């Protein structure tokens, strides 16, 4: 569905995981909207055993910053 990269969030000055979704996975508007909706829902979860989603975005590529 995508790839995950180690990255540095310059605004937060911390290391993050950046998940970038393949264009083929986001080819349909329904799939892109579902990803964004699920990402926004995951961003509201705050629990020590759940990865925190900092940012959800889409443009040319859809991505999650965790």
N, CA, C and O atoms as a Tripos MOL2 file, in Angstrom:
@<TRIPOS>MOLECULE
protein
  264   263    66     0     0
PROTEIN
NO_CHARGES

@<TRIPOS>ATOM
      1 N           0.8120   -1.1940    0.0000 N.3       1 UNK1
      2 CA          0.0000    0.0000    0.0000 C.3       1 UNK1
      3 C           0.8600    1.2650    0.0000 C.2       1 UNK1
      4 O           0.4510    2.3060   -0.5140 O.2       1 UNK1
      5 N           2.0520    1.1600    0.5810 N.am      2 UNK2
      6 CA          2.9140    2.3250    0.6430 C.3       2 UNK2
      7 C           4.2590    1.9710    1.2280 C.2       2 UNK2
      8 O           4.5880    0.7970    1.3950 O.2       2 UNK2
      9 N           5.0440    3.0000    1.5430 N.am      3 UNK3
     10 CA          6.3610    2.8170    2.1280 C.3       3 UNK3
     11 C           6.4780    3.7020    3.3560 C.2       3 UNK3
     12 O           5.8380    4.7500    3.4450 O.2       3 UNK3
     13 N           7.3050    3.2690    4.3060 N.am      4 UNK4
     14 CA          7.5410    4.0320    5.5340 C.3       4 UNK4
     15 C           9.0110    4.4270    5.5710 C.2       4 UNK4
     16 O           9.9000    3.6150    5.3130 O.2       4 UNK4
     17 N           9.2430    5.6910    5.8970 N.am      5 UNK5
     18 CA         10.5960    6.2340    5.9560 C.3       5 UNK5
     19 C          10.8430    6.8500    7.3280 C.2       5 UNK5
     20 O           9.9230    7.3770    7.9530 O.2       5 UNK5
     21 N          12.0760    6.7830    7.7880 N.am      6 UNK6
     22 CA         12.4860    7.5310    8.9700 C.3       6 UNK6
     23 C          12.7120    8.9700    8.5130 C.2       6 UNK6
     24 O          13.3360    9.2120    7.4800 O.2       6 UNK6
     25 N          12.2020    9.9140    9.2870 N.am      7 UNK7
     26 CA         12.3160   11.3250    8.8930 C.3       7 UNK7
     27 C          12.4950   12.1900   10.1270 C.2       7 UNK7
     28 O          12.3480   11.7190   11.2560 O.2       7 UNK7
     29 N          12.8090   13.4370    9.9090 N.am      8 UNK8
     30 CA         12.9410   14.4130   10.9820 C.3       8 UNK8
     31 C          11.8960   15.4940   10.7620 C.2       8 UNK8
     32 O          11.8800   16.1510    9.7210 O.2       8 UNK8
     33 N          11.0250   15.6770   11.7420 N.am      9 UNK9
     34 CA         10.0200   16.7410   11.6880 C.3       9 UNK9
     35 C          10.6960   18.0080   12.1850 C.2       9 UNK9
     36 O          11.0110   18.1200   13.3700 O.2       9 UNK9
     37 N          10.9190   18.9520   11.3020 N.am     10 UNK10
     38 CA         11.6520   20.1630   11.6490 C.3      10 UNK10
     39 C          10.8620   21.0740   12.5830 C.2      10 UNK10
     40 O          11.4600   21.7750   13.3990 O.2      10 UNK10
     41 N           9.5490   21.0790   12.4840 N.am     11 UNK11
     42 CA          8.7330   21.9090   13.3740 C.3      11 UNK11
     43 C           8.7370   21.3820   14.7980 C.2      11 UNK11
     44 O           8.8230   22.1580   15.7500 O.2      11 UNK11
     45 N           8.6450   20.0580   14.9490 N.am     12 UNK12
     46 CA          8.6180   19.4460   16.2800 C.3      12 UNK12
     47 C          10.0050   19.0970   16.7950 C.2      12 UNK12
     48 O          10.1750   18.7830   17.9730 O.2      12 UNK12
     49 N          11.0020   19.1510   15.9080 N.am     13 UNK13
     50 CA         12.3750   18.7740   16.2250 C.3      13 UNK13
     51 C          12.4260   17.3830   16.8460 C.2      13 UNK13
     52 O          13.0220   17.1770   17.9030 O.2      13 UNK13
     53 N          11.7850   16.4320   16.1620 N.am     14 UNK14
     54 CA         11.8040   15.0490   16.6230 C.3      14 UNK14
     55 C          11.7690   14.1020   15.4370 C.2      14 UNK14
     56 O          11.3420   14.4610   14.3390 O.2      14 UNK14
     57 N          12.2260   12.8920   15.6850 N.am     15 UNK15
     58 CA         12.2120   11.8610   14.6550 C.3      15 UNK15
     59 C          10.7980   11.3120   14.5230 C.2      15 UNK15
     60 O          10.0990   11.1210   15.5180 O.2      15 UNK15
     61 N          10.3890   11.0630   13.2950 N.am     16 UNK16
     62 CA          9.0560   10.5440   13.0130 C.3      16 UNK16
     63 C           9.1420    9.4560   11.9480 C.2      16 UNK16
     64 O          10.1630    9.2920   11.2800 O.2      16 UNK16
     65 N           8.0510    8.7250   11.8100 N.am     17 UNK17
     66 CA          7.9040    7.7880   10.6930 C.3      17 UNK17
     67 C           6.9800    8.4660    9.6890 C.2      17 UNK17
     68 O           5.9320    8.9980   10.0560 O.2      17 UNK17
     69 N           7.3690    8.4440    8.4410 N.am     18 UNK18
     70 CA          6.5740    9.0530    7.3830 C.3      18 UNK18
     71 C           6.0780    7.9340    6.4740 C.2      18 UNK18
     72 O           6.8700    7.2870    5.7890 O.2      18 UNK18
     73 N           4.7710    7.7080    6.4710 N.am     19 UNK19
     74 CA          4.1840    6.6780    5.6180 C.3      19 UNK19
     75 C           3.6020    7.3690    4.3920 C.2      19 UNK19
     76 O           2.6980    8.1990    4.4900 O.2      19 UNK19
     77 N           4.1430    7.0050    3.2400 N.am     20 UNK20
     78 CA          3.7130    7.5780    1.9690 C.3      20 UNK20
     79 C           2.9920    6.4830    1.1950 C.2      20 UNK20
     80 O           3.5230    5.3870    1.0170 O.2      20 UNK20
     81 N           1.7940    6.7790    0.7430 N.am     21 UNK21
     82 CA          0.9760    5.7980    0.0540 C.3      21 UNK21
     83 C           1.2320    5.8460   -1.4470 C.2      21 UNK21
     84 O           1.3950    6.9210   -2.0240 O.2      21 UNK21
     85 N           1.2660    4.6850   -2.0650 N.am     22 UNK22
     86 CA          1.4770    4.5970   -3.5100 C.3      22 UNK22
     87 C           0.3360    5.2650   -4.2640 C.2      22 UNK22
     88 O          -0.8160    5.2410   -3.8310 O.2      22 UNK22
     89 N           0.6740    5.8510   -5.3800 N.am     23 UNK23
     90 CA         -0.3530    6.5000   -6.2050 C.3      23 UNK23
     91 C          -1.4120    5.5070   -6.6420 C.2      23 UNK23
     92 O          -2.5870    5.8600   -6.7440 O.2      23 UNK23
     93 N          -1.0120    4.2660   -6.9030 N.am     24 UNK24
     94 CA         -1.9930    3.2620   -7.3390 C.3      24 UNK24
     95 C          -2.9850    2.9480   -6.2240 C.2      24 UNK24
     96 O          -4.1520    2.6650   -6.4950 O.2      24 UNK24
     97 N          -2.5310    2.9960   -4.9690 N.am     25 UNK25
     98 CA         -3.4260    2.7360   -3.8440 C.3      25 UNK25
     99 C          -4.4140    3.8820   -3.6550 C.2      25 UNK25
    100 O          -5.5030    3.6860   -3.1150 O.2      25 UNK25
    101 N          -4.0320    5.0820   -4.1010 N.am     26 UNK26
    102 CA         -4.8740    6.2590   -3.9180 C.3      26 UNK26
    103 C          -5.4990    6.7210   -5.2230 C.2      26 UNK26
    104 O          -5.9180    7.8720   -5.3460 O.2      26 UNK26
    105 N          -5.5610    5.8250   -6.1940 N.am     27 UNK27
    106 CA         -6.0510    6.1930   -7.5300 C.3      27 UNK27
    107 C          -7.5160    6.6060   -7.5220 C.2      27 UNK27
    108 O          -7.9260    7.4350   -8.3340 O.2      27 UNK27
    109 N          -8.2960    6.0520   -6.6330 N.am     28 UNK28
    110 CA         -9.7210    6.3770   -6.5800 C.3      28 UNK28
    111 C          -9.9900    7.3610   -5.4510 C.2      28 UNK28
    112 O          -9.3960    7.2590   -4.3770 O.2      28 UNK28
    113 N         -10.8760    8.3030   -5.6920 N.am     29 UNK29
    114 CA        -11.2240    9.2970   -4.6830 C.3      29 UNK29
    115 C         -11.7600    8.6450   -3.4160 C.2      29 UNK29
    116 O         -11.5360    9.1500   -2.3160 O.2      29 UNK29
    117 N         -12.4650    7.5320   -3.5620 N.am     30 UNK30
    118 CA        -13.0290    6.8330   -2.4030 C.3      30 UNK30
    119 C         -11.9030    6.3260   -1.4980 C.2      30 UNK30
    120 O         -11.9820    6.4620   -0.2780 O.2      30 UNK30
    121 N         -10.8660    5.7490   -2.0850 N.am     31 UNK31
    122 CA         -9.7360    5.2400   -1.3060 C.3      31 UNK31
    123 C          -8.9980    6.3780   -0.6140 C.2      31 UNK31
    124 O          -8.6270    6.2560    0.5530 O.2      31 UNK31
    125 N          -8.7820    7.4790   -1.3220 N.am     32 UNK32
    126 CA         -8.0910    8.6410   -0.7330 C.3      32 UNK32
    127 C          -8.9040    9.2110    0.4260 C.2      32 UNK32
    128 O          -8.3450    9.5140    1.4790 O.2      32 UNK32
    129 N         -10.1990    9.3590    0.2470 N.am     33 UNK33
    130 CA        -11.0440    9.9040    1.3110 C.3      33 UNK33
    131 C         -11.0720    8.9760    2.5250 C.2      33 UNK33
    132 O         -11.0800    9.4360    3.6660 O.2      33 UNK33
    133 N         -11.0860    7.6700    2.2720 N.am     34 UNK34
    134 CA        -11.0850    6.7090    3.3790 C.3      34 UNK34
    135 C          -9.7830    6.8110    4.1690 C.2      34 UNK34
    136 O          -9.8080    6.8120    5.4000 O.2      34 UNK34
    137 N          -8.6450    6.8960    3.4780 N.am     35 UNK35
    138 CA         -7.3630    7.0510    4.1470 C.3      35 UNK35
    139 C          -7.3530    8.3010    5.0160 C.2      35 UNK35
    140 O          -6.9390    8.2510    6.1740 O.2      35 UNK35
    141 N          -7.8000    9.4090    4.4680 N.am     36 UNK36
    142 CA         -7.7920   10.6630    5.2170 C.3      36 UNK36
    143 C          -8.7180   10.5880    6.4240 C.2      36 UNK36
    144 O          -8.3690   11.0690    7.5020 O.2      36 UNK36
    145 N          -9.8860    9.9940    6.2550 N.am     37 UNK37
    146 CA        -10.8410    9.8520    7.3630 C.3      37 UNK37
    147 C         -10.2510    8.9750    8.4690 C.2      37 UNK37
    148 O         -10.3360    9.3220    9.6470 O.2      37 UNK37
    149 N          -9.6510    7.8380    8.0930 N.am     38 UNK38
    150 CA         -9.0480    6.9420    9.0870 C.3      38 UNK38
    151 C          -7.8400    7.6020    9.7560 C.2      38 UNK38
    152 O          -7.6250    7.4340   10.9560 O.2      38 UNK38
    153 N          -7.0660    8.3380    8.9940 N.am     39 UNK39
    154 CA         -5.9160    9.0390    9.5640 C.3      39 UNK39
    155 C          -6.3300   10.0880   10.5690 C.2      39 UNK39
    156 O          -5.7050   10.2210   11.6210 O.2      39 UNK39
    157 N          -7.3860   10.8440   10.2580 N.am     40 UNK40
    158 CA         -7.8840   11.8590   11.1940 C.3      40 UNK40
    159 C          -8.4100   11.2030   12.4740 C.2      40 UNK40
    160 O          -8.1950   11.7150   13.5720 O.2      40 UNK40
    161 N          -9.0960   10.0740   12.3270 N.am     41 UNK41
    162 CA         -9.6050    9.3490   13.4970 C.3      41 UNK41
    163 C          -8.4390    8.8460   14.3450 C.2      41 UNK41
    164 O          -8.4770    8.9590   15.5700 O.2      41 UNK41
    165 N          -7.4050    8.2930   13.7110 N.am     42 UNK42
    166 CA         -6.2410    7.7900   14.4410 C.3      42 UNK42
    167 C          -5.4960    8.9220   15.1460 C.2      42 UNK42
    168 O          -4.9150    8.7120   16.2100 O.2      42 UNK42
    169 N          -5.5080   10.1120   14.5640 N.am     43 UNK43
    170 CA         -4.8290   11.2590   15.1690 C.3      43 UNK43
    171 C          -5.4890   11.6800   16.4810 C.2      43 UNK43
    172 O          -4.8470   12.3220   17.3120 O.2      43 UNK43
    173 N          -6.7430   11.3320   16.6770 N.am     44 UNK44
    174 CA         -7.4390   11.6850   17.9190 C.3      44 UNK44
    175 C          -7.1770   10.6930   19.0460 C.2      44 UNK44
    176 O          -7.5460   10.9500   20.1920 O.2      44 UNK44
    177 N          -6.5460    9.5640   18.7370 N.am     45 UNK45
    178 CA         -6.2810    8.5390   19.7420 C.3      45 UNK45
    179 C          -5.0030    8.8900   20.4980 C.2      45 UNK45
    180 O          -3.9610    9.1390   19.8920 O.2      45 UNK45
    181 N          -5.0940    8.9070   21.8100 N.am     46 UNK46
    182 CA         -3.9220    9.1470   22.6520 C.3      46 UNK46
    183 C          -3.8550    8.0190   23.6760 C.2      46 UNK46
    184 O          -4.6120    7.9980   24.6460 O.2      46 UNK46
    185 N          -2.9480    7.0930   23.4480 N.am     47 UNK47
    186 CA         -2.7900    5.9490   24.3360 C.3      47 UNK47
    187 C          -1.3330    5.5090   24.2700 C.2      47 UNK47
    188 O          -0.7440    5.5200   23.1890 O.2      47 UNK47
    189 N          -0.7340    5.1220   25.3970 N.am     48 UNK48
    190 CA          0.6890    4.7580   25.3930 C.3      48 UNK48
    191 C           1.0250    3.5610   24.5120 C.2      48 UNK48
    192 O           2.1870    3.3990   24.1380 O.2      48 UNK48
    193 N           0.0630    2.7230   24.1690 N.am     49 UNK49
    194 CA          0.3390    1.5320   23.3590 C.3      49 UNK49
    195 C          -0.1100    1.6850   21.8950 C.2      49 UNK49
    196 O          -0.1420    0.7100   21.1440 O.2      49 UNK49
    197 N          -0.4500    2.9010   21.5100 N.am     50 UNK50
    198 CA         -0.8870    3.1640   20.1380 C.3      50 UNK50
    199 C           0.0100    4.2350   19.5380 C.2      50 UNK50
    200 O           0.2590    5.2700   20.1560 O.2      50 UNK50
    201 N           0.4900    3.9780   18.3340 N.am     51 UNK51
    202 CA          1.3430    4.9590   17.6490 C.3      51 UNK51
    203 C           0.5460    6.2380   17.4310 C.2      51 UNK51
    204 O          -0.6210    6.1870   17.0430 O.2      51 UNK51
    205 N           1.1610    7.3590   17.6730 N.am     52 UNK52
    206 CA          0.4880    8.6490   17.5400 C.3      52 UNK52
    207 C           0.6210    9.1570   16.1080 C.2      52 UNK52
    208 O           1.7170    9.1670   15.5470 O.2      52 UNK52
    209 N          -0.4830    9.5740   15.5260 N.am     53 UNK53
    210 CA         -0.4760   10.1760   14.1920 C.3      53 UNK53
    211 C          -0.4340   11.6890   14.3880 C.2      53 UNK53
    212 O          -1.3450   12.2650   14.9850 O.2      53 UNK53
    213 N           0.6160   12.3310   13.8900 N.am     54 UNK54
    214 CA          0.7880   13.7780   14.0420 C.3      54 UNK54
    215 C           0.1130   14.5580   12.9240 C.2      54 UNK54
    216 O          -0.4570   15.6260   13.1470 O.2      54 UNK54
    217 N           0.1890   14.0070   11.7260 N.am     55 UNK55
    218 CA         -0.3140   14.7600   10.5740 C.3      55 UNK55
    219 C          -0.8220   13.8100    9.5020 C.2      55 UNK55
    220 O          -0.2560   12.7410    9.2750 O.2      55 UNK55
    221 N          -1.8890   14.2160    8.8560 N.am     56 UNK56
    222 CA         -2.4660   13.4770    7.7330 C.3      56 UNK56
    223 C          -2.5320   14.4620    6.5800 C.2      56 UNK56
    224 O          -3.0070   15.5850    6.7480 O.2      56 UNK56
    225 N          -2.0670   14.0580    5.4260 N.am     57 UNK57
    226 CA         -2.0950   14.9850    4.3240 C.3      57 UNK57
    227 C          -2.2340   14.3100    2.9790 C.2      57 UNK57
    228 O          -1.9730   13.1180    2.8180 O.2      57 UNK57
    229 N          -2.6480   15.1010    2.0330 N.am     58 UNK58
    230 CA         -2.7140   14.6030    0.6640 C.3      58 UNK58
    231 C          -2.5160   15.7820   -0.2730 C.2      58 UNK58
    232 O          -2.8420   16.9260    0.0430 O.2      58 UNK58
    233 N          -2.0080   15.4820   -1.3570 N.am     59 UNK59
    234 CA         -1.7380   16.4370   -2.4230 C.3      59 UNK59
    235 C          -1.3980   15.5620   -3.5990 C.2      59 UNK59
    236 O          -2.2180   14.7700   -4.0630 O.2      59 UNK59
    237 N          -0.1870   15.7100   -4.0750 N.am     60 UNK60
    238 CA          0.2850   14.7910   -5.1010 C.3      60 UNK60
    239 C           0.4230   13.3800   -4.5090 C.2      60 UNK60
    240 O           0.1520   12.3830   -5.1790 O.2      60 UNK60
    241 N           0.8510   13.3210   -3.2380 N.am     61 UNK61
    242 CA          0.9400   12.0600   -2.5010 C.3      61 UNK61
    243 C           0.1340   12.1500   -1.2230 C.2      61 UNK61
    244 O           0.0200   13.2220   -0.6300 O.2      61 UNK61
    245 N          -0.4280   11.0230   -0.7930 N.am     62 UNK62
    246 CA         -1.1040   10.9530    0.4950 C.3      62 UNK62
    247 C          -0.0940   10.4260    1.5080 C.2      62 UNK62
    248 O           0.7090    9.5530    1.1780 O.2      62 UNK62
    249 N          -0.1230   10.9490    2.7530 N.am     63 UNK63
    250 CA          0.8610   10.5410    3.7290 C.3      63 UNK63
    251 C           0.3280   10.6540    5.1470 C.2      63 UNK63
    252 O          -0.6440   11.3600    5.4140 O.2      63 UNK63
    253 N           0.9900    9.9370    6.0520 N.am     64 UNK64
    254 CA          0.7640   10.0330    7.4910 C.3      64 UNK64
    255 C           2.1090   10.2960    8.1290 C.2      64 UNK64
    256 O           3.1080    9.6950    7.7330 O.2      64 UNK64
    257 N           2.1570   11.1840    9.1110 N.am     65 UNK65
    258 CA          3.3560   11.4050    9.9040 C.3      65 UNK65
    259 C           3.0660   10.8590   11.2940 C.2      65 UNK65
    260 O           2.1370   11.3010   11.9690 O.2      65 UNK65
    261 N           3.8870    9.8770   11.7150 N.am     66 UNK66
    262 CA          3.6570    9.2120   12.9940 C.3      66 UNK66
    263 C           4.8830    9.3350   13.8770 C.2      66 UNK66
    264 O           4.8860    8.8360   15.0020 O.2      66 UNK66
@<TRIPOS>BOND
     1     1     2 1
     2     2     3 1
     3     3     4 2
     4     3     5 am
     5     5     6 1
     6     6     7 1
     7     7     8 2
     8     7     9 am
     9     9    10 1
    10    10    11 1
    11    11    12 2
    12    11    13 am
    13    13    14 1
    14    14    15 1
    15    15    16 2
    16    15    17 am
    17    17    18 1
    18    18    19 1
    19    19    20 2
    20    19    21 am
    21    21    22 1
    22    22    23 1
    23    23    24 2
    24    23    25 am
    25    25    26 1
    26    26    27 1
    27    27    28 2
    28    27    29 am
    29    29    30 1
    30    30    31 1
    31    31    32 2
    32    31    33 am
    33    33    34 1
    34    34    35 1
    35    35    36 2
    36    35    37 am
    37    37    38 1
    38    38    39 1
    39    39    40 2
    40    39    41 am
    41    41    42 1
    42    42    43 1
    43    43    44 2
    44    43    45 am
    45    45    46 1
    46    46    47 1
    47    47    48 2
    48    47    49 am
    49    49    50 1
    50    50    51 1
    51    51    52 2
    52    51    53 am
    53    53    54 1
    54    54    55 1
    55    55    56 2
    56    55    57 am
    57    57    58 1
    58    58    59 1
    59    59    60 2
    60    59    61 am
    61    61    62 1
    62    62    63 1
    63    63    64 2
    64    63    65 am
    65    65    66 1
    66    66    67 1
    67    67    68 2
    68    67    69 am
    69    69    70 1
    70    70    71 1
    71    71    72 2
    72    71    73 am
    73    73    74 1
    74    74    75 1
    75    75    76 2
    76    75    77 am
    77    77    78 1
    78    78    79 1
    79    79    80 2
    80    79    81 am
    81    81    82 1
    82    82    83 1
    83    83    84 2
    84    83    85 am
    85    85    86 1
    86    86    87 1
    87    87    88 2
    88    87    89 am
    89    89    90 1
    90    90    91 1
    91    91    92 2
    92    91    93 am
    93    93    94 1
    94    94    95 1
    95    95    96 2
    96    95    97 am
    97    97    98 1
    98    98    99 1
    99    99   100 2
   100    99   101 am
   101   101   102 1
   102   102   103 1
   103   103   104 2
   104   103   105 am
   105   105   106 1
   106   106   107 1
   107   107   108 2
   108   107   109 am
   109   109   110 1
   110   110   111 1
   111   111   112 2
   112   111   113 am
   113   113   114 1
   114   114   115 1
   115   115   116 2
   116   115   117 am
   117   117   118 1
   118   118   119 1
   119   119   120 2
   120   119   121 am
   121   121   122 1
   122   122   123 1
   123   123   124 2
   124   123   125 am
   125   125   126 1
   126   126   127 1
   127   127   128 2
   128   127   129 am
   129   129   130 1
   130   130   131 1
   131   131   132 2
   132   131   133 am
   133   133   134 1
   134   134   135 1
   135   135   136 2
   136   135   137 am
   137   137   138 1
   138   138   139 1
   139   139   140 2
   140   139   141 am
   141   141   142 1
   142   142   143 1
   143   143   144 2
   144   143   145 am
   145   145   146 1
   146   146   147 1
   147   147   148 2
   148   147   149 am
   149   149   150 1
   150   150   151 1
   151   151   152 2
   152   151   153 am
   153   153   154 1
   154   154   155 1
   155   155   156 2
   156   155   157 am
   157   157   158 1
   158   158   159 1
   159   159   160 2
   160   159   161 am
   161   161   162 1
   162   162   163 1
   163   163   164 2
   164   163   165 am
   165   165   166 1
   166   166   167 1
   167   167   168 2
   168   167   169 am
   169   169   170 1
   170   170   171 1
   171   171   172 2
   172   171   173 am
   173   173   174 1
   174   174   175 1
   175   175   176 2
   176   175   177 am
   177   177   178 1
   178   178   179 1
   179   179   180 2
   180   179   181 am
   181   181   182 1
   182   182   183 1
   183   183   184 2
   184   183   185 am
   185   185   186 1
   186   186   187 1
   187   187   188 2
   188   187   189 am
   189   189   190 1
   190   190   191 1
   191   191   192 2
   192   191   193 am
   193   193   194 1
   194   194   195 1
   195   195   196 2
   196   195   197 am
   197   197   198 1
   198   198   199 1
   199   199   200 2
   200   199   201 am
   201   201   202 1
   202   202   203 1
   203   203   204 2
   204   203   205 am
   205   205   206 1
   206   206   207 1
   207   207   208 2
   208   207   209 am
   209   209   210 1
   210   210   211 1
   211   211   212 2
   212   211   213 am
   213   213   214 1
   214   214   215 1
   215   215   216 2
   216   215   217 am
   217   217   218 1
   218   218   219 1
   219   219   220 2
   220   219   221 am
   221   221   222 1
   222   222   223 1
   223   223   224 2
   224   223   225 am
   225   225   226 1
   226   226   227 1
   227   227   228 2
   228   227   229 am
   229   229   230 1
   230   230   231 1
   231   231   232 2
   232   231   233 am
   233   233   234 1
   234   234   235 1
   235   235   236 2
   236   235   237 am
   237   237   238 1
   238   238   239 1
   239   239   240 2
   240   239   241 am
   241   241   242 1
   242   242   243 1
   243   243   244 2
   244   243   245 am
   245   245   246 1
   246   246   247 1
   247   247   248 2
   248   247   249 am
   249   249   250 1
   250   250   251 1
   251   251   252 2
   252   251   253 am
   253   253   254 1
   254   254   255 1
   255   255   256 2
   256   255   257 am
   257   257   258 1
   258   258   259 1
   259   259   260 2
   260   259   261 am
   261   261   262 1
   262   262   263 1
   263   263   264 2
@<TRIPOS>SUBSTRUCTURE
     1 UNK1         2 RESIDUE 1 A UNK
     2 UNK2         6 RESIDUE 1 A UNK
     3 UNK3        10 RESIDUE 1 A UNK
     4 UNK4        14 RESIDUE 1 A UNK
     5 UNK5        18 RESIDUE 1 A UNK
     6 UNK6        22 RESIDUE 1 A UNK
     7 UNK7        26 RESIDUE 1 A UNK
     8 UNK8        30 RESIDUE 1 A UNK
     9 UNK9        34 RESIDUE 1 A UNK
    10 UNK10       38 RESIDUE 1 A UNK
    11 UNK11       42 RESIDUE 1 A UNK
    12 UNK12       46 RESIDUE 1 A UNK
    13 UNK13       50 RESIDUE 1 A UNK
    14 UNK14       54 RESIDUE 1 A UNK
    15 UNK15       58 RESIDUE 1 A UNK
    16 UNK16       62 RESIDUE 1 A UNK
    17 UNK17       66 RESIDUE 1 A UNK
    18 UNK18       70 RESIDUE 1 A UNK
    19 UNK19       74 RESIDUE 1 A UNK
    20 UNK20       78 RESIDUE 1 A UNK
    21 UNK21       82 RESIDUE 1 A UNK
    22 UNK22       86 RESIDUE 1 A UNK
    23 UNK23       90 RESIDUE 1 A UNK
    24 UNK24       94 RESIDUE 1 A UNK
    25 UNK25       98 RESIDUE 1 A UNK
    26 UNK26      102 RESIDUE 1 A UNK
    27 UNK27      106 RESIDUE 1 A UNK
    28 UNK28      110 RESIDUE 1 A UNK
    29 UNK29      114 RESIDUE 1 A UNK
    30 UNK30      118 RESIDUE 1 A UNK
    31 UNK31      122 RESIDUE 1 A UNK
    32 UNK32      126 RESIDUE 1 A UNK
    33 UNK33      130 RESIDUE 1 A UNK
    34 UNK34      134 RESIDUE 1 A UNK
    35 UNK35      138 RESIDUE 1 A UNK
    36 UNK36      142 RESIDUE 1 A UNK
    37 UNK37      146 RESIDUE 1 A UNK
    38 UNK38      150 RESIDUE 1 A UNK
    39 UNK39      154 RESIDUE 1 A UNK
    40 UNK40      158 RESIDUE 1 A UNK
    41 UNK41      162 RESIDUE 1 A UNK
    42 UNK42      166 RESIDUE 1 A UNK
    43 UNK43      170 RESIDUE 1 A UNK
    44 UNK44      174 RESIDUE 1 A UNK
    45 UNK45      178 RESIDUE 1 A UNK
    46 UNK46      182 RESIDUE 1 A UNK
    47 UNK47      186 RESIDUE 1 A UNK
    48 UNK48      190 RESIDUE 1 A UNK
    49 UNK49      194 RESIDUE 1 A UNK
    50 UNK50      198 RESIDUE 1 A UNK
    51 UNK51      202 RESIDUE 1 A UNK
    52 UNK52      206 RESIDUE 1 A UNK
    53 UNK53      210 RESIDUE 1 A UNK
    54 UNK54      214 RESIDUE 1 A UNK
    55 UNK55      218 RESIDUE 1 A UNK
    56 UNK56      222 RESIDUE 1 A UNK
    57 UNK57      226 RESIDUE 1 A UNK
    58 UNK58      230 RESIDUE 1 A UNK
    59 UNK59      234 RESIDUE 1 A UNK
    60 UNK60      238 RESIDUE 1 A UNK
    61 UNK61      242 RESIDUE 1 A UNK
    62 UNK62      246 RESIDUE 1 A UNK
    63 UNK63      250 RESIDUE 1 A UNK
    64 UNK64      254 RESIDUE 1 A UNK
    65 UNK65      258 RESIDUE 1 A UNK
    66 UNK66      262 RESIDUE 1 A UNK
